[in-house]
Amino acid sequence: MITYNIQRVDNKIRKVVGKGHALFGQYGQDIVCAAVSTAFIMTANAIEFLGFKKLIETTMEEGYFELNVLHTNETIEGLLKNLEYTLNELTTQYQSHIKNQKEG
């Protein structure tokens, strides 16, 4: 199962962590893993492409993604809210394979 956690400070997203494997399909053909990985990578890439790379730190490894916000702005917050929305939608569709590990 993929789990993800979105941490906020002062109602702003400051950290996103995703880990695990969906186990929806065979390795290399798992559409849930592909969708989640794509959402994480596209968000990090969009932040970088828009010139805000120095405002975040990312770690990407097999089965693990972490994005830390060093300094936020409206664009970064919007992209991260879109990531949260996407992950929540995937969770609704694939409840047995992805879970939001809410704080607290």
N, C-alpha and C positions, 0 to 999 in steps of 0.2 A: 504494500500500500504506500502511496505517496502521501506524506503529511506536509502541511505548510503552516507557517505562523507569520502573522503580520503584526509588528510591534509599533505602537504609536507613542509619541511624546508631545504633549500639548495639542492633541488631536491631529498631529501630522505623522504620516508614515515615516518611520526612521530605520526600520529593518524588516527585510523579508527573507525568510529561510524556507527552503523546500528540500525534502530528502526522501529517499526511498525509491521504490519501483512499483508501478501500478500492477504488474502481473496480469494485465488484461489479455495480452497476446504473447506470442513467442518473441524472444529477444530480437530486436531489429525490425519487428513488425507490430509493436505495441502502439496502437494509435493514442491511447491515453497518455503514455509516457511522452510520445512525440508532441502531443498538444501542450502538455505542461512545460516541457523543455522549450518548445518554441515560444510560449508566452513569456517565460523568464528571459530567454536570450533576446527576443525582440524588444523587450522593455529596456534591458541594459544597453542594447545596441542603439535604440532610439535616443536614450539619454546621452550616450557618447556622440552620436551623429549630430545632435543639436548643440554640441559644444559644451556639455556639462560633465564631461568625464572626470574632471578633478573634484567634483562635488560628491562623488560616490566611490565606494570600494566594492568590488565583486570578487567572489570566489566561486568557481565552477569546476566541479569534479564529477566523476561518475556517480550518479545518484545523489548529488548534493549541489545546491545553489544557495548562495547568500549574497544579499545586496544590502550594504550599509550606507545610509545617507549621512554624509558629513555636513553638508549645508543644503537646505532645501530651497526651492522656489516654486512658483505656480506651475511651471511646465513639468518639473520632476514630480510634484505631488499629483498632477493630473495623470501622468503616465503610470504612476504607482497605483492610483485608484482604479485605473483601467485594468491593470494587472490583477488587482484584488477582485474586481468584477468578473473578469475572465476565469480566474481560479474558482470563484464561488459558483459560476455557471457550470463549469466542468464537474465540480463536486455534486451539484444537483443531478447531473446526467449520469455520473459514474460513482455513486455513493459507496460502492464496495471497493473502490480502487483509489480514491483520493479523499482526504479528510482535512478540514481546517482545524488546526490545534490552537484554539483561541487562548489568549492569555488568561491567567487566573484560573 
